[in-house]
Amino acid sequence: MKDGSGKFIGYAPGSGDYNADGDNFDFPDVASYSYKNGRQDYLKGIFTPANFTTPAFGTEGNEKYNSFRAPGFQQWDAALLKNTRIRESVAFQLRFEFFNVFNHPNLINVITNQADGNFGKATSQAVPRFIQIGGNLTF
């Protein structure tokens, strides 16, 4: 917020501009970087808003860029193929392709908006298991 002379005197409501440079994406202060990183922890919330505090007005926060990580990403793919010769110069290939065979949940989108009720929780999953069937005729 600015006073009548244009001088910054405090934070704008809902602003992330801690150093008053006009950029609303400044980093806050972080009390601790230790957090549980199991799948259930990401679903319940790995941190709370109390873990982040507002830095002194006009200063940068101590949070480091990319210091919080998402849970490990795992994807196992497999394919089954059957080649069948129809004639000497004609063949047919039947393919069954499986993506994320073990259906490992790869959690993403940890909510970083402190005002959101889901702050610190992973809210979606990437790469669900799916199967693809295909055929290929070569001549």
Secondary structure in CASP SS format (residue, H / E / C, confidence):
PFRMAT SS
TARGET T0000
AUTHOR 0000-0000-0000
METHOD secondary structure of the structure
MODEL  1
M C 1.00
K E 1.00
D C 1.00
G C 1.00
S C 1.00
G C 1.00
K C 1.00
F E 1.00
I C 1.00
G C 1.00
Y C 1.00
A C 1.00
P C 1.00
G C 1.00
S C 1.00
G C 1.00
D C 1.00
Y C 1.00
N C 1.00
A C 1.00
D C 1.00
G C 1.00
D C 1.00
N C 1.00
F C 1.00
D C 1.00
F C 1.00
P C 1.00
D E 1.00
V E 1.00
A C 1.00
S C 1.00
Y C 1.00
S C 1.00
Y C 1.00
K C 1.00
N C 1.00
G C 1.00
R H 1.00
Q H 1.00
D H 1.00
Y H 1.00
L H 1.00
K H 1.00
G C 1.00
I C 1.00
F C 1.00
T C 1.00
P H 1.00
A H 1.00
N H 1.00
F E 1.00
T E 1.00
T C 1.00
P C 1.00
A C 1.00
F C 1.00
G C 1.00
T C 1.00
E C 1.00
G C 1.00
N C 1.00
E C 1.00
K C 1.00
Y C 1.00
N C 1.00
S C 1.00
F C 1.00
R C 1.00
A C 1.00
P C 1.00
G C 1.00
F C 1.00
Q C 1.00
Q C 1.00
W C 1.00
D C 1.00
A E 1.00
A E 1.00
L E 1.00
L E 1.00
K E 1.00
N E 1.00
T E 1.00
R E 1.00
I C 1.00
R C 1.00
E C 1.00
S C 1.00
V C 1.00
A E 1.00
F E 1.00
Q E 1.00
L E 1.00
R E 1.00
F E 1.00
E E 1.00
F E 1.00
F E 1.00
N C 1.00
V C 1.00
F C 1.00
N C 1.00
H C 1.00
P C 1.00
N E 1.00
L E 1.00
I E 1.00
N E 1.00
V E 1.00
I C 1.00
T C 1.00
N C 1.00
Q C 1.00
A C 1.00
D C 1.00
G C 1.00
N C 1.00
F C 1.00
G C 1.00
K C 1.00
A E 1.00
T E 1.00
S E 1.00
Q E 1.00
A E 1.00
V C 1.00
P C 1.00
R C 1.00
F E 1.00
I E 1.00
Q E 1.00
I E 1.00
G E 1.00
G E 1.00
N E 1.00
L E 1.00
T E 1.00
F C 1.00
END
